[in-house]
Amino acid sequence: MLIYRFLTGVDDSAFCHKVTKALSEGWQLHGSPSYAFDAAKQCMMAGQAVTKVVADQPYDPDRKLIDY
């Protein structure tokens, strides 16, 4: 089964660490990162999709994706 997550956060080193941690846990980058200006927070926000292949099992929407 292929699972998908979209990581988001302020475009800073903490966001880069979040993506790096996901990669170290077996997630793979999916597509290009995205960026947008948050006018309310006056900062750039970043997003990156990641995917991971896990053993076939029933999908449970109540289960956290990080727990797969």
C-alpha positions as CSV (number, residue, x, y, z in Angstrom):
1,M,0.0,0.0,0.0
2,L,1.3,3.5,-0.8
3,I,0.6,6.1,1.8
4,Y,0.9,9.9,1.4
5,R,1.6,12.8,3.7
6,F,1.9,16.5,3.1
7,L,4.4,18.2,5.4
8,T,4.0,21.9,6.0
9,G,5.5,24.6,8.1
10,V,7.3,27.9,8.2
11,D,10.1,27.9,5.6
12,D,13.0,27.5,8.1
13,S,15.5,25.0,9.3
14,A,12.8,23.3,11.5
15,F,10.8,22.5,8.3
16,C,13.9,21.1,6.7
17,H,14.5,18.9,9.7
18,K,10.9,17.7,9.5
19,V,11.4,16.6,5.9
20,T,14.8,15.1,6.7
21,K,13.3,13.1,9.6
22,A,10.6,11.7,7.3
23,L,13.2,10.7,4.7
24,S,15.2,8.9,7.4
25,E,12.1,7.0,8.3
26,G,11.7,5.6,4.8
27,W,9.4,8.2,3.3
28,Q,10.3,9.4,-0.3
29,L,9.9,12.9,-1.8
30,H,6.9,13.1,-4.1
31,G,7.0,16.1,-6.5
32,S,8.5,19.5,-5.8
33,P,8.2,21.5,-2.7
34,S,5.7,24.4,-2.7
35,Y,6.0,27.8,-1.1
36,A,3.4,30.5,-0.3
37,F,3.5,33.8,1.6
38,D,1.3,33.8,4.7
39,A,0.1,37.4,5.0
40,A,-1.3,36.9,8.5
41,K,2.0,35.6,9.8
42,Q,4.2,37.7,7.5
43,C,6.4,34.7,6.5
44,M,7.0,32.1,3.8
45,M,5.3,28.7,4.3
46,A,6.7,25.5,2.8
47,G,5.1,22.2,1.9
48,Q,6.5,18.9,0.7
49,A,4.6,15.8,-0.2
50,V,6.1,12.4,0.8
51,T,5.1,8.9,0.1
52,K,5.9,5.5,1.6
53,V,5.3,1.9,0.6
54,V,4.1,-0.2,3.5
55,A,2.9,-3.8,3.8
56,D,-0.5,-4.4,2.4
57,Q,-3.0,-3.9,5.1
58,P,-6.5,-2.4,5.5
59,Y,-6.4,1.4,5.4
60,D,-7.5,2.9,8.7
61,P,-8.3,6.6,8.5
62,D,-8.1,6.8,12.3
63,R,-4.5,5.7,12.4
64,K,-1.8,8.3,12.2
65,L,0.2,8.0,9.0
66,I,3.4,8.3,10.9
67,D,2.5,5.0,12.6
68,Y,2.5,3.0,9.4
